[in-house]
Amino acid sequence: MPSDEADTGDISQIETLQDALDKATAQAEPPARRRHGGRAGNVRGKGAVITQLPWTAPVNSDRPTEPLGEEGVAAVHNGAMRILEEIGIEFLHPDALEILKKAGCIVNGQNVRMERDLVMEMVARAPSSFTITPRNPARTITIGGNHMVFGNVSSPPNCSDLDRGRRPGDRESYRDFIKLTQYFNCIHFAGGYPVEPVDIHPSVRHLDCLFDKLVLTDKVVHAYSLGKERVEDVMEMVRIAGRLTHEEFDATPHMYTNINSSSPLKHDYPMLDGAMRLARRGQPTIVTPFTLAGAMAPVTIAGAVTQSVAEALAAIVLIELINPGCPVGMGTFTSNVDMKTGAPAFGTPEYMRATQVSGQMARFYKLPLRASNACAANSPDAQAAWESAFSLWAAVSAGVNMVYHAAGWLEGGLCASYEKFVMDCETLQQMMVYMRPVTAGEDDVAVEAVREVGPNGHFFGASHTQRRYETAFYSPFLSDWSNYENWRDRGSVETPERANRIWKRILEEFEAPPIDADVADELAAFVERRKREGGAPTDF
C-alpha cells in the first residue's frame, strides 16, 4: 500500500503544479485579448446564464458494443419472425387489418400473422436515415447512421423542484420546461409534453401545448398519436409554423410521432391511427414497444428483446405498406421489473444490455434506433445520477440515434424535475464531448512539446499548452471542481441546489426564438377556431 509520505509528496507536487499554472496563466494573453467563451468550444452570449456547448448534434464514431455474436443476432431475428409467423400481433384498428389482409397477411379477428419474406421486404423499404426540418431549418436533425440526438423528458403527470416540491403539472410548469428545452443546445428536439398541464382541458390541451411549443422553441416537435383530431391539428400547426404549403409539408419530414405497443403483442387503435395518418403524409413514426422483462415480456434479456423486435417490425410493415419508403425508427424500451415489488427498474445492468442488443438488431434491419435516459429514483440524488449515467452510456455504446427523456426524468417517468433537467444536460454535454473524434496528427502527438519541457519542467507554460489551454478540455457549468475548503467557504452547495439556481436564472432571462408576427397570429387564430369547434373528443 502507498505510504503516508508518498501521499504527502503527491499533494506537494500538486501544489507546485498549481503555482506553475498560476504563473503560466499570468503570462498568457491579456484578458482583453482572450477569446470570449469557455473552453472546449463552449459559447456564452451576452447575458447568458451558463457557458454551454454550441448547437451541434454529435456523431458517434465509436464501434458499438455488441453482446451477441452473429449466431445470437440470427437467433433473436428468427425468434421475432416466428412470433410474427406463428403467434401473431393484434391490431386493434379495422383499417390496419384491411391493409394487412390485402398484403397477404393471415387475419383472424384482430390477430395478424405475417410471413418473414413480407416483413423483410417491407422493412427494406424504410430508409436507414432521414432528416426532420423544424420551422428553423438551422435546427434540422438527422435520425440514423452515426448521428445521435437528445430530447426532453416527455409525458410525466407530475413535476418537482426544491422550492415547491412535487405537484401535478400545469401550463406554467409546462412552459418552464419548454423554455429549458429551447435554452439548452444539447437538447435537439422537443418531444412530448415535458409535464402534462392538467389545468388545461384534455379536449384542447394539444392546441395550447403545441402553440406554446412552436412559439417558445424552434426545434423539431412531436405529435401524440391519441386520436384523429390531435394528430391532424398538430400537423397543420407545424405546417403553418414552417410557412409550408401542403405539398411542401408532405414532401419531407417536419415533425414525428412515437407509438408504443401495448405489450405483449398488441397495437391499439389510437397509436395505429396516428401512425397511419402521419405515414400518408410522409412524416416519421418511431415504433417503441414497452417491454418490461418479467412482466410484459419474457424474463430473459434475449426473450424480451425478441418480443420487442417482433412488435416493432409488425407496425413498421403496416407503415411501409401505406407509404413505401416512409421514414420510420425502431425504439427500445426494454428493461426489467423489481421482482419483489413489480415496480419498473431503469438504468440497470439488464437495461444496458437490452439496449445494446437492440442496437445490434436495429443495425441488422438497417433501421434508426431510439432509446431513453431513464431512472427509477424519486429525487435528483446520487441514484438518479448513476441510473441516468448508465442509461446514457447504454445509448452511446449501443449506437442509439435518438434518445428520449434525455433530460428531466424521475420516478420511472412519473415526474419531471427541474433540477434533474439541468443535471442531465451537464451529463449530455459530457457525453457529446466524449464522442468527439480523437485526432493524432503531429501536433496532437506532441513530441516537440515533450522535447521542449524535458524531464524537469512542466507543461503549463509550454507553448503547445498556451496555444490550446482554453479549448483543450471540457469545462462544466454544473460540476464543482474546487477544493474542499473553497467549496465549504462558498456554503457547501451540493449539486441539486446548484442546479436549482441555474434553472431559475435561465427562466428569468429566457428569450423566445424569433417568429414572424403573422405566423404567430395565424397559429393563434387556428387554435381559437379549433377550440370553438370543440377540439378533440374526450371521455370527460
Secondary structure, DSSP 8 states (H G I E B T S, - for coil): ---HHHHHHHHHHHHHHHHHHHHHHHHS--GGGS-SS-STT-B--TT-SS-B--S---B--S-----S-HHHHHHHHHHHHHIIIII-EEE--HHHHHHHHHTT-EEETTEEE--HHHHHHHHHHS-SEEEE--SSGGG-EEEETTB-EEEE----SEEEETTTEEEE--HHHHHHHHHHHHH-TT--EE-S-SS--TTS-TTTHHHHHHHHHHHH--SEEEEE-SSHHHHHHHHHHHHHHTT--HHHHHHS-S-EEEE---SSSEE-HHHHHHHHHHHHTT--EEE----EETTTB-SSHHHHHHHHHHHHHHHHHHHHHHSTT--EEEE---EEE-TTT--EE-S-HHHHHHHHHHHHHHHHHT--EEEE-----SSSSHHHHHHHHHHHHHHHHHT-SEEEEEESEEGGGTEEEHHHHHHHHHHHHHHHHHTS----SHHHHTHHHHHHH-TT--STTSHHHHHHTTTSS---SS---S-HHHHHHTT---HHHHHHHHHHHHHHH-------HHHHHHHHHHHHHHHHTT-S----
